[in-house]
Amino acid sequence: MKKTVVIFSGAGLSAESGIPTFRDSNGLWENHKVQDVATHDGWQRNPQLVLDFYAARLAASQNTEPNEAHRSIARLEEKYNVVNFTQNVDNLLERAGCTNVRHVHGTLFRRKCQNHWDVPSRPEDKFSCNYKADHVEAVKLGEECPKCQGQLRPDVVWFGESVEMGYEEIHRLIKNCKNNDGTFICVGTSAQVYPAATLVDSFYGLRNKYIVDLNPQPNGNYTLLTGKASEQIKLLADRLLDAI
Ligand code: OAD
């Protein structure tokens, strides 16, 4: 049976494809107010601004290519059971050939109804719809849900909304990695947003675990690989593939 490699990634994985990170200088949060473009309140105040923000991010994602880090992760599938958890809303891992990608902060390539029930409900609101659809074009103001006529929105996770994490699956993966000497790799994330830090810490008991970043924060007995994701992930993937 193939050994398991679990990879948890953030914006640094796609940075070398030209997609800006969030907290680096000139990052998305330096140039936009989080409250305006990534919260339910911002959406209610000015949906056009929110749609413009995500339309620009969709265009950036469509007008670029996977980099060496994405391709090296895909290459691992030749010999490993690779499970990707990514905070990135682009589709560069899939376009590099990865077949098992969970988007914990949603994806730009799917839309949902603004009344979708995975948006946490407040007593005064009606979040009762289940409409979601894959789509390659940006959502426009006035585009309505075919089920309930609610305004459509990108299927991304905003602050205050639930992340798409299957904790049971993660516990199974940790157990599986421990039993078959699997590997955990965290790449290109500042791990400042829930559930990043929790997820990274939950792989603590594993023998083989790496943090890859331009500026990795020391974390227990993880092996820190400092540098560009394209270079460090390529070296690590070569090593893991040679080991089998
Ligand atoms: P951040 O911008 O917080 O962190 C990016 C990380 O990537 C930093 O640690 C950088 O040092 C590192 N980095 C940058 N370029 C790199 C490169 N070429 N190679 C390796 N590392 C590099 O982005 P995230 O951690 O992904 O959430 O942010 C997590 C979440 O916070 C996002 O998904 C977003 C944001 O608020 C939502 O919008 C809900």
py3Dmol code that shows the C-alpha trace and the ligand (Angstrom):
import py3Dmol

protein = """\
ATOM      1  CA  MET A   1       0.000   0.000   0.000  1.00  0.00           C
ATOM      2  CA  LYS A   2       1.190   3.517  -0.840  1.00  0.00           C
ATOM      3  CA  LYS A   3       2.433   5.702   2.001  1.00  0.00           C
ATOM      4  CA  THR A   4       0.487   8.893   2.654  1.00  0.00           C
ATOM      5  CA  VAL A   5       1.712  12.464   2.172  1.00  0.00           C
ATOM      6  CA  VAL A   6      -0.566  15.177   3.575  1.00  0.00           C
ATOM      7  CA  ILE A   7       0.131  18.692   2.286  1.00  0.00           C
ATOM      8  CA  PHE A   8      -1.345  21.814   3.817  1.00  0.00           C
ATOM      9  CA  SER A   9      -0.766  24.920   1.700  1.00  0.00           C
ATOM     10  CA  GLY A  10      -1.337  28.664   1.707  1.00  0.00           C
ATOM     11  CA  ALA A  11      -0.810  31.640  -0.544  1.00  0.00           C
ATOM     12  CA  GLY A  12       3.003  31.205  -0.641  1.00  0.00           C
ATOM     13  CA  LEU A  13       2.506  28.077  -2.785  1.00  0.00           C
ATOM     14  CA  SER A  14       0.987  30.158  -5.599  1.00  0.00           C
ATOM     15  CA  ALA A  15       3.112  33.297  -5.067  1.00  0.00           C
ATOM     16  CA  GLU A  16       5.629  32.306  -7.733  1.00  0.00           C
ATOM     17  CA  SER A  17       2.774  31.955 -10.216  1.00  0.00           C
ATOM     18  CA  GLY A  18       2.207  35.671  -9.664  1.00  0.00           C
ATOM     19  CA  ILE A  19      -0.797  35.407  -7.329  1.00  0.00           C
ATOM     20  CA  PRO A  20      -0.354  37.820  -4.402  1.00  0.00           C
ATOM     21  CA  THR A  21      -0.251  36.509  -0.835  1.00  0.00           C
ATOM     22  CA  PHE A  22      -2.326  38.148   1.933  1.00  0.00           C
ATOM     23  CA  ARG A  23       0.088  39.415   4.572  1.00  0.00           C
ATOM     24  CA  ASP A  24       3.365  40.000   2.726  1.00  0.00           C
ATOM     25  CA  SER A  25       4.185  43.575   1.731  1.00  0.00           C
ATOM     26  CA  ASN A  26       1.909  44.616  -1.135  1.00  0.00           C
ATOM     27  CA  GLY A  27      -0.267  41.605  -0.239  1.00  0.00           C
ATOM     28  CA  LEU A  28      -4.043  41.526  -0.638  1.00  0.00           C
ATOM     29  CA  TRP A  29      -4.746  42.658   2.929  1.00  0.00           C
ATOM     30  CA  GLU A  30      -2.408  45.610   2.568  1.00  0.00           C
ATOM     31  CA  ASN A  31      -4.403  46.798  -0.433  1.00  0.00           C
ATOM     32  CA  HIS A  32      -7.947  45.891   0.593  1.00  0.00           C
ATOM     33  CA  LYS A  33      -9.899  46.090   3.840  1.00  0.00           C
ATOM     34  CA  VAL A  34     -10.800  42.565   4.959  1.00  0.00           C
ATOM     35  CA  GLN A  35     -14.102  43.873   6.378  1.00  0.00           C
ATOM     36  CA  ASP A  36     -15.095  45.278   2.976  1.00  0.00           C
ATOM     37  CA  VAL A  37     -14.322  42.297   0.754  1.00  0.00           C
ATOM     38  CA  ALA A  38     -14.290  39.151   2.909  1.00  0.00           C
ATOM     39  CA  THR A  39     -17.155  39.409   5.386  1.00  0.00           C
ATOM     40  CA  HIS A  40     -20.929  39.008   5.240  1.00  0.00           C
ATOM     41  CA  ASP A  41     -21.360  42.613   6.424  1.00  0.00           C
ATOM     42  CA  GLY A  42     -19.137  43.875   3.605  1.00  0.00           C
ATOM     43  CA  TRP A  43     -21.255  41.861   1.147  1.00  0.00           C
ATOM     44  CA  GLN A  44     -24.453  43.423   2.436  1.00  0.00           C
ATOM     45  CA  ARG A  45     -22.953  46.942   2.299  1.00  0.00           C
ATOM     46  CA  ASN A  46     -21.437  46.768  -1.174  1.00  0.00           C
ATOM     47  CA  PRO A  47     -21.835  43.484  -3.104  1.00  0.00           C
ATOM     48  CA  GLN A  48     -20.372  45.019  -6.301  1.00  0.00           C
ATOM     49  CA  LEU A  49     -17.075  45.777  -4.523  1.00  0.00           C
ATOM     50  CA  VAL A  50     -16.918  42.180  -3.234  1.00  0.00           C
ATOM     51  CA  LEU A  51     -17.715  40.730  -6.683  1.00  0.00           C
ATOM     52  CA  ASP A  52     -15.066  42.966  -8.291  1.00  0.00           C
ATOM     53  CA  PHE A  53     -12.465  41.752  -5.754  1.00  0.00           C
ATOM     54  CA  TYR A  54     -13.180  38.086  -6.502  1.00  0.00           C
ATOM     55  CA  ALA A  55     -13.491  38.686 -10.269  1.00  0.00           C
ATOM     56  CA  ALA A  56      -9.947  40.108 -10.228  1.00  0.00           C
ATOM     57  CA  ARG A  57      -8.703  37.103  -8.260  1.00  0.00           C
ATOM     58  CA  LEU A  58     -10.423  34.704 -10.663  1.00  0.00           C
ATOM     59  CA  ALA A  59      -8.806  36.479 -13.631  1.00  0.00           C
ATOM     60  CA  ALA A  60      -5.392  36.347 -11.913  1.00  0.00           C
ATOM     61  CA  SER A  61      -5.822  32.633 -11.350  1.00  0.00           C
ATOM     62  CA  GLN A  62      -6.961  31.968 -14.936  1.00  0.00           C
ATOM     63  CA  ASN A  63      -4.166  34.048 -16.463  1.00  0.00           C
ATOM     64  CA  THR A  64      -1.326  32.170 -14.819  1.00  0.00           C
ATOM     65  CA  GLU A  65       0.158  28.694 -14.694  1.00  0.00           C
ATOM     66  CA  PRO A  66       1.063  26.223 -11.932  1.00  0.00           C
ATOM     67  CA  ASN A  67       4.673  26.623 -10.777  1.00  0.00           C
ATOM     68  CA  GLU A  68       7.343  24.029  -9.951  1.00  0.00           C
ATOM     69  CA  ALA A  69       5.968  23.582  -6.414  1.00  0.00           C
ATOM     70  CA  HIS A  70       2.486  22.624  -7.683  1.00  0.00           C
ATOM     71  CA  ARG A  71       4.027  20.313 -10.284  1.00  0.00           C
ATOM     72  CA  SER A  72       6.324  18.634  -7.731  1.00  0.00           C
ATOM     73  CA  ILE A  73       3.356  17.957  -5.436  1.00  0.00           C
ATOM     74  CA  ALA A  74       1.502  16.384  -8.378  1.00  0.00           C
ATOM     75  CA  ARG A  75       4.565  14.258  -9.189  1.00  0.00           C
ATOM     76  CA  LEU A  76       4.424  12.710  -5.708  1.00  0.00           C
ATOM     77  CA  GLU A  77       1.221  10.928  -6.732  1.00  0.00           C
ATOM     78  CA  GLU A  78       3.374   8.534  -8.822  1.00  0.00           C
ATOM     79  CA  LYS A  79       4.430   6.777  -5.625  1.00  0.00           C
ATOM     80  CA  TYR A  80       2.371   8.220  -2.751  1.00  0.00           C
ATOM     81  CA  ASN A  81      -1.210   8.636  -1.668  1.00  0.00           C
ATOM     82  CA  VAL A  82      -1.211  12.463  -1.655  1.00  0.00           C
ATOM     83  CA  VAL A  83      -3.921  14.450   0.143  1.00  0.00           C
ATOM     84  CA  ASN A  84      -3.926  18.238  -0.302  1.00  0.00           C
ATOM     85  CA  PHE A  85      -5.643  20.620   2.082  1.00  0.00           C
ATOM     86  CA  THR A  86      -5.263  24.106   0.662  1.00  0.00           C
ATOM     87  CA  GLN A  87      -6.388  27.506   1.854  1.00  0.00           C
ATOM     88  CA  ASN A  88      -5.954  28.737  -1.721  1.00  0.00           C
ATOM     89  CA  VAL A  89      -9.046  29.466  -3.798  1.00  0.00           C
ATOM     90  CA  ASP A  90      -7.184  29.113  -7.125  1.00  0.00           C
ATOM     91  CA  ASN A  91      -7.105  25.822  -9.063  1.00  0.00           C
ATOM     92  CA  LEU A  92      -3.360  25.575  -9.695  1.00  0.00           C
ATOM     93  CA  LEU A  93      -2.901  22.292  -7.798  1.00  0.00           C
ATOM     94  CA  GLU A  94      -5.596  20.654  -9.921  1.00  0.00           C
ATOM     95  CA  ARG A  95      -4.141  22.145 -13.111  1.00  0.00           C
ATOM     96  CA  ALA A  96      -0.732  20.723 -12.151  1.00  0.00           C
ATOM     97  CA  GLY A  97      -2.341  17.269 -12.022  1.00  0.00           C
ATOM     98  CA  CYS A  98      -3.229  16.797  -8.330  1.00  0.00           C
ATOM     99  CA  THR A  99      -6.271  14.571  -8.000  1.00  0.00           C
ATOM    100  CA  ASN A 100      -7.099  14.931  -4.316  1.00  0.00           C
ATOM    101  CA  VAL A 101      -7.514  18.583  -3.280  1.00  0.00           C
ATOM    102  CA  ARG A 102      -9.716  19.931  -0.463  1.00  0.00           C
ATOM    103  CA  HIS A 103     -10.267  23.690  -0.596  1.00  0.00           C
ATOM    104  CA  VAL A 104     -10.752  24.603   3.061  1.00  0.00           C
ATOM    105  CA  HIS A 105     -11.522  28.247   2.159  1.00  0.00           C
ATOM    106  CA  GLY A 106     -13.656  27.353  -0.868  1.00  0.00           C
ATOM    107  CA  THR A 107     -12.883  27.969  -4.526  1.00  0.00           C
ATOM    108  CA  LEU A 108     -13.256  30.755  -7.081  1.00  0.00           C
ATOM    109  CA  PHE A 109     -14.445  28.152  -9.557  1.00  0.00           C
ATOM    110  CA  ARG A 110     -17.767  27.459  -7.838  1.00  0.00           C
ATOM    111  CA  ARG A 111     -20.655  29.765  -7.011  1.00  0.00           C
ATOM    112  CA  LYS A 112     -23.424  29.437  -4.480  1.00  0.00           C
ATOM    113  CA  CYS A 113     -26.622  31.162  -3.421  1.00  0.00           C
ATOM    114  CA  GLN A 114     -26.194  33.930  -0.866  1.00  0.00           C
ATOM    115  CA  ASN A 115     -28.852  32.077   1.150  1.00  0.00           C
ATOM    116  CA  HIS A 116     -26.836  28.845   1.175  1.00  0.00           C
ATOM    117  CA  TRP A 117     -27.107  26.954   4.442  1.00  0.00           C
ATOM    118  CA  ASP A 118     -23.351  26.586   4.887  1.00  0.00           C
ATOM    119  CA  VAL A 119     -23.303  30.308   5.684  1.00  0.00           C
ATOM    120  CA  PRO A 120     -23.855  30.391   9.445  1.00  0.00           C
ATOM    121  CA  SER A 121     -27.423  31.396  10.104  1.00  0.00           C
ATOM    122  CA  ARG A 122     -28.592  34.264  12.221  1.00  0.00           C
ATOM    123  CA  PRO A 123     -32.170  34.212  13.502  1.00  0.00           C
ATOM    124  CA  GLU A 124     -33.160  37.169  11.326  1.00  0.00           C
ATOM    125  CA  ASP A 125     -31.765  35.627   8.127  1.00  0.00           C
ATOM    126  CA  LYS A 126     -33.028  32.771   5.968  1.00  0.00           C
ATOM    127  CA  PHE A 127     -30.078  30.546   5.018  1.00  0.00           C
ATOM    128  CA  SER A 128     -32.025  27.619   3.661  1.00  0.00           C
ATOM    129  CA  CYS A 129     -30.862  27.055   0.083  1.00  0.00           C
ATOM    130  CA  ASN A 130     -28.473  24.318  -1.107  1.00  0.00           C
ATOM    131  CA  TYR A 131     -27.613  25.698  -4.559  1.00  0.00           C
ATOM    132  CA  LYS A 132     -23.969  25.439  -5.681  1.00  0.00           C
ATOM    133  CA  ALA A 133     -22.547  25.103  -9.189  1.00  0.00           C
ATOM    134  CA  ASP A 134     -19.105  24.844 -10.759  1.00  0.00           C
ATOM    135  CA  HIS A 135     -18.467  27.842 -12.983  1.00  0.00           C
ATOM    136  CA  VAL A 136     -15.508  29.412 -14.766  1.00  0.00           C
ATOM    137  CA  GLU A 137     -16.887  32.964 -15.000  1.00  0.00           C
ATOM    138  CA  ALA A 138     -17.084  35.636 -12.333  1.00  0.00           C
ATOM    139  CA  VAL A 139     -20.451  36.130 -10.629  1.00  0.00           C
ATOM    140  CA  LYS A 140     -22.314  39.268 -11.716  1.00  0.00           C
ATOM    141  CA  LEU A 141     -24.653  41.405  -9.685  1.00  0.00           C
ATOM    142  CA  GLY A 142     -28.217  40.422 -10.589  1.00  0.00           C
ATOM    143  CA  GLU A 143     -27.357  36.767 -11.343  1.00  0.00           C
ATOM    144  CA  GLU A 144     -29.937  34.822  -9.375  1.00  0.00           C
ATOM    145  CA  CYS A 145     -30.106  31.406  -7.783  1.00  0.00           C
ATOM    146  CA  PRO A 146     -32.287  29.144  -9.990  1.00  0.00           C
ATOM    147  CA  LYS A 147     -33.828  27.610  -6.855  1.00  0.00           C
ATOM    148  CA  CYS A 148     -34.725  30.590  -4.662  1.00  0.00           C
ATOM    149  CA  GLN A 149     -33.796  33.723  -6.648  1.00  0.00           C
ATOM    150  CA  GLY A 150     -31.181  34.796  -4.079  1.00  0.00           C
ATOM    151  CA  GLN A 151     -28.181  36.724  -5.450  1.00  0.00           C
ATOM    152  CA  LEU A 152     -25.316  34.372  -6.345  1.00  0.00           C
ATOM    153  CA  ARG A 153     -21.865  34.783  -4.761  1.00  0.00           C
ATOM    154  CA  PRO A 154     -18.483  33.051  -5.073  1.00  0.00           C
ATOM    155  CA  ASP A 155     -18.220  29.834  -3.020  1.00  0.00           C
ATOM    156  CA  VAL A 156     -15.372  31.150  -0.897  1.00  0.00           C
ATOM    157  CA  VAL A 157     -15.208  31.305   2.883  1.00  0.00           C
ATOM    158  CA  TRP A 158     -15.444  34.766   4.434  1.00  0.00           C
ATOM    159  CA  PHE A 159     -14.427  35.734   7.955  1.00  0.00           C
ATOM    160  CA  GLY A 160     -17.072  34.504  10.391  1.00  0.00           C
ATOM    161  CA  GLU A 161     -18.111  31.603   8.109  1.00  0.00           C
ATOM    162  CA  SER A 162     -17.389  27.907   8.616  1.00  0.00           C
ATOM    163  CA  VAL A 163     -14.318  26.377   6.998  1.00  0.00           C
ATOM    164  CA  GLU A 164     -14.639  23.247   4.903  1.00  0.00           C
ATOM    165  CA  MET A 165     -12.640  20.804   7.044  1.00  0.00           C
ATOM    166  CA  GLY A 166     -13.506  17.186   7.630  1.00  0.00           C
ATOM    167  CA  TYR A 167     -12.053  16.641  11.083  1.00  0.00           C
ATOM    168  CA  GLU A 168     -12.916  12.941  11.109  1.00  0.00           C
ATOM    169  CA  GLU A 169     -10.970  12.538   7.896  1.00  0.00           C
ATOM    170  CA  ILE A 170      -8.017  14.458   9.335  1.00  0.00           C
ATOM    171  CA  HIS A 171      -7.912  12.202  12.402  1.00  0.00           C
ATOM    172  CA  ARG A 172      -8.011   9.174  10.077  1.00  0.00           C
ATOM    173  CA  LEU A 173      -5.132  10.639   8.048  1.00  0.00           C
ATOM    174  CA  ILE A 174      -3.019  11.334  11.131  1.00  0.00           C
ATOM    175  CA  LYS A 175      -3.550   7.743  12.305  1.00  0.00           C
ATOM    176  CA  ASN A 176      -2.803   6.447   8.835  1.00  0.00           C
ATOM    177  CA  CYS A 177       0.388   8.565   8.580  1.00  0.00           C
ATOM    178  CA  LYS A 178       1.566   7.295  11.968  1.00  0.00           C
ATOM    179  CA  ASN A 179       0.886   3.668  11.014  1.00  0.00           C
ATOM    180  CA  ASN A 180       2.593   3.767   7.610  1.00  0.00           C
ATOM    181  CA  ASP A 181       5.346   6.285   8.384  1.00  0.00           C
ATOM    182  CA  GLY A 182       3.694   8.974   6.276  1.00  0.00           C
ATOM    183  CA  THR A 183       4.720  12.583   5.801  1.00  0.00           C
ATOM    184  CA  PHE A 184       3.157  15.972   6.560  1.00  0.00           C
ATOM    185  CA  ILE A 185       4.227  19.118   4.664  1.00  0.00           C
ATOM    186  CA  CYS A 186       3.014  22.608   5.473  1.00  0.00           C
ATOM    187  CA  VAL A 187       3.922  25.083   2.722  1.00  0.00           C
ATOM    188  CA  GLY A 188       3.550  28.825   2.187  1.00  0.00           C
ATOM    189  CA  THR A 189       1.225  29.805   4.999  1.00  0.00           C
ATOM    190  CA  SER A 190       1.628  32.214   7.887  1.00  0.00           C
ATOM    191  CA  ALA A 191      -0.827  29.879   9.714  1.00  0.00           C
ATOM    192  CA  GLN A 192      -2.473  32.862  11.374  1.00  0.00           C
ATOM    193  CA  VAL A 193      -6.047  32.004  10.481  1.00  0.00           C
ATOM    194  CA  TYR A 194      -8.084  29.170  12.030  1.00  0.00           C
ATOM    195  CA  PRO A 195      -7.827  26.232  11.390  1.00  0.00           C
ATOM    196  CA  ALA A 196      -4.258  26.486  10.012  1.00  0.00           C
ATOM    197  CA  ALA A 197      -2.346  26.439  13.313  1.00  0.00           C
ATOM    198  CA  THR A 198      -4.582  23.713  14.759  1.00  0.00           C
ATOM    199  CA  LEU A 199      -4.126  21.546  11.696  1.00  0.00           C
ATOM    200  CA  VAL A 200      -0.343  21.952  11.662  1.00  0.00           C
ATOM    201  CA  ASP A 201      -0.133  21.157  15.383  1.00  0.00           C
ATOM    202  CA  SER A 202      -2.308  18.075  15.036  1.00  0.00           C
ATOM    203  CA  PHE A 203       0.439  16.356  12.982  1.00  0.00           C
ATOM    204  CA  TYR A 204       2.934  16.962  15.797  1.00  0.00           C
ATOM    205  CA  GLY A 205       3.341  13.262  16.694  1.00  0.00           C
ATOM    206  CA  LEU A 206       4.556  12.275  13.202  1.00  0.00           C
ATOM    207  CA  ARG A 207       8.201  11.448  12.480  1.00  0.00           C
ATOM    208  CA  ASN A 208       8.377  13.089   9.036  1.00  0.00           C
ATOM    209  CA  LYS A 209       7.019  16.632   9.040  1.00  0.00           C
ATOM    210  CA  TYR A 210       8.192  19.773   7.308  1.00  0.00           C
ATOM    211  CA  ILE A 211       7.407  23.474   7.222  1.00  0.00           C
ATOM    212  CA  VAL A 212       8.407  25.118   3.924  1.00  0.00           C
ATOM    213  CA  ASP A 213       8.346  28.925   3.787  1.00  0.00           C
ATOM    214  CA  LEU A 214      10.441  31.963   2.867  1.00  0.00           C
ATOM    215  CA  ASN A 215      10.269  32.803   6.542  1.00  0.00           C
ATOM    216  CA  PRO A 216       9.241  29.702   8.538  1.00  0.00           C
ATOM    217  CA  GLN A 217       8.231  30.154  12.163  1.00  0.00           C
ATOM    218  CA  PRO A 218       9.903  27.609  14.493  1.00  0.00           C
ATOM    219  CA  ASN A 219       7.327  25.028  15.534  1.00  0.00           C
ATOM    220  CA  GLY A 220       8.263  22.115  17.824  1.00  0.00           C
ATOM    221  CA  ASN A 221      10.195  19.379  16.096  1.00  0.00           C
ATOM    222  CA  TYR A 222       9.101  20.154  12.540  1.00  0.00           C
ATOM    223  CA  THR A 223      11.953  20.318  10.020  1.00  0.00           C
ATOM    224  CA  LEU A 224      12.097  23.865   8.673  1.00  0.00           C
ATOM    225  CA  LEU A 225      12.947  24.273   4.985  1.00  0.00           C
ATOM    226  CA  THR A 226      13.640  27.935   4.342  1.00  0.00           C
ATOM    227  CA  GLY A 227      13.292  29.255   0.801  1.00  0.00           C
ATOM    228  CA  LYS A 228      11.064  29.487  -2.217  1.00  0.00           C
ATOM    229  CA  ALA A 229       8.349  26.829  -2.427  1.00  0.00           C
ATOM    230  CA  SER A 230       9.355  26.037  -6.029  1.00  0.00           C
ATOM    231  CA  GLU A 231      12.898  25.105  -4.958  1.00  0.00           C
ATOM    232  CA  GLN A 232      12.257  23.539  -1.554  1.00  0.00           C
ATOM    233  CA  ILE A 233       9.223  21.475  -2.562  1.00  0.00           C
ATOM    234  CA  LYS A 234      11.027  20.233  -5.675  1.00  0.00           C
ATOM    235  CA  LEU A 235      14.017  19.073  -3.575  1.00  0.00           C
ATOM    236  CA  LEU A 236      11.751  17.461  -0.994  1.00  0.00           C
ATOM    237  CA  ALA A 237       9.627  15.718  -3.648  1.00  0.00           C
ATOM    238  CA  ASP A 238      12.791  14.405  -5.360  1.00  0.00           C
ATOM    239  CA  ARG A 239      13.978  13.025  -2.009  1.00  0.00           C
ATOM    240  CA  LEU A 240      10.637  11.416  -1.187  1.00  0.00           C
ATOM    241  CA  LEU A 241      10.391   9.839  -4.653  1.00  0.00           C
ATOM    242  CA  ASP A 242      13.980   8.535  -4.480  1.00  0.00           C
ATOM    243  CA  ALA A 243      13.290   6.962  -1.079  1.00  0.00           C
ATOM    244  CA  ILE A 244      10.811   4.447  -2.536  1.00  0.00           C
TER     245      ILE A 244
END
"""
ligand_1 = """\
39
OAD
P -0.309 34.739 4.154
O -0.173 35.899 3.228
O -0.779 35.005 5.533
O 1.093 33.972 4.271
C 1.833 33.639 3.124
C 3.055 32.873 3.558
O 3.731 32.454 2.386
C 4.040 33.686 4.403
O 4.465 32.902 5.515
C 5.211 33.954 3.426
O 6.468 33.994 4.087
C 5.118 32.725 2.538
N 5.645 32.888 1.166
C 5.505 33.932 0.320
N 6.078 33.666 -0.864
C 6.601 32.419 -0.790
C 7.320 31.566 -1.680
N 7.623 31.924 -2.930
N 7.709 30.358 -1.238
C 7.432 29.946 0.042
N 6.748 30.697 0.923
C 6.338 31.919 0.529
O -1.266 33.687 3.395
P -2.032 32.435 4.025
O -1.309 31.860 5.182
O -2.372 31.539 2.893
O -8.373 33.611 4.207
O -3.367 33.111 4.521
C -4.345 32.277 5.093
C -5.698 32.874 4.930
O -5.696 34.210 5.438
C -6.155 33.056 3.489
O -6.692 31.881 2.928
C -7.175 34.147 3.589
C -6.428 35.065 4.522
O -7.185 35.949 5.272
C -9.592 34.083 3.823
O -9.745 34.932 2.959
C -10.724 33.470 4.582
"""
view = py3Dmol.view(width=600, height=400)
view.addModel(protein, "pdb")
view.setStyle({"model": 0}, {"cartoon": {"style": "trace"}})
view.addModel(ligand_1, "xyz")
view.setStyle({"model": 1}, {"stick": {}})
view.zoomTo()
view.show()
